[in-house]
Amino acid sequence: MNVKLSSADRVLFPDDGITKGELFSYYDRVADAIVPHLRDRPFTMKRWREGLAGDSFFQKQAPKGIPDWIPTRQFRTWPRGGKGESRLVDFPLVDDRDALLWMVQMHCIDMNAWYSRVDKPDRPDFVLFDLDPPEEPDAFALCVRVAHYVHDALAELGLEAFVKTSGADGIHIVVPIVRRSTYEDTYEFAELLSRKLEAEHPGEVTTEWLKKKRAGVLVDHRQNGHGKTIASAYSVRPKPAAPVSTPLRWEELTETIRPRDFSMEVALGRVAEHGDLFEPTLHADQSLGSALRALR
């Protein structure tokens, strides 16, 4: 191993006493499952130097002193909202276990990478439906119900989809696709399907961005864009109890589960029992073209 852990006893999750050493151990044990979902994808570091008790900051540019055995690739990025000048950024790539553990050493809690890979940066591997429940009691049960609406609508279009808890408060639905469609295509597809579901399930599904105007679960198509990142499957999230973004079988997604059910130990146990339920997303053989045309 090339990575030496420092400050192993530093508490990153103050309410739970979970330390940097425990986070490092989890990622070491889950590396075989998570690294394939990060490999060859520009990686954005989200760093929590003081753990959840402090603030985080995003770092796209590979930091000075990054080990020479961690590769980087340069891509042009634009400020959020598209206003301002673009710049060239050297993104680190998390292609193996040691690179993953180095990110933990640099105080990354969750692992965030692009939807596309470096050889075809303008061709995403998947469409993402990011479901964000409203701030009200038992909202996650509604989020589960909406996830099944999305799943059923995708099935009617002939598309297979995979589901995971976001690890925060919502649900991620991933539709793996062959790398022919552009980000403009995936954005349009996600928007058209989300608005269709909003019309069919008023009060339960919304595409409204502003929370004060929102009623129901936000099905967020806006997350499909060049340079966007997603916390990968098996990422620990910076939330109390260190929940993990955990892949599920669709039949497991019931209204009784909660994101906090999926701790680091639970996630490791599921990988040991089921393998990587998200592994099929790495080998898509379905295209988006006909489904997009049907929605248009």
Beta strands, then each sheet from edge to edge (+ up, - down):
strand 1: 11-13
strand 2: 18-19
strand 3: 43-47
strand 4: 57-59
strand 5: 72-77
strand 6: 87-92
strand 7: 112-114
strand 8: 126-132
strand 9: 162-165
strand 10: 171-176
strand 11: 205-206
strand 12: 217-220
strand 13: 229-231
strand 14: 247-248
sheet 1: 1+ 2-
sheet 2: 4+ 3- 7+ 13-
sheet 3: 5+ 6-
sheet 4: 11+ 12+ 8- 10+ 9- 14+
end
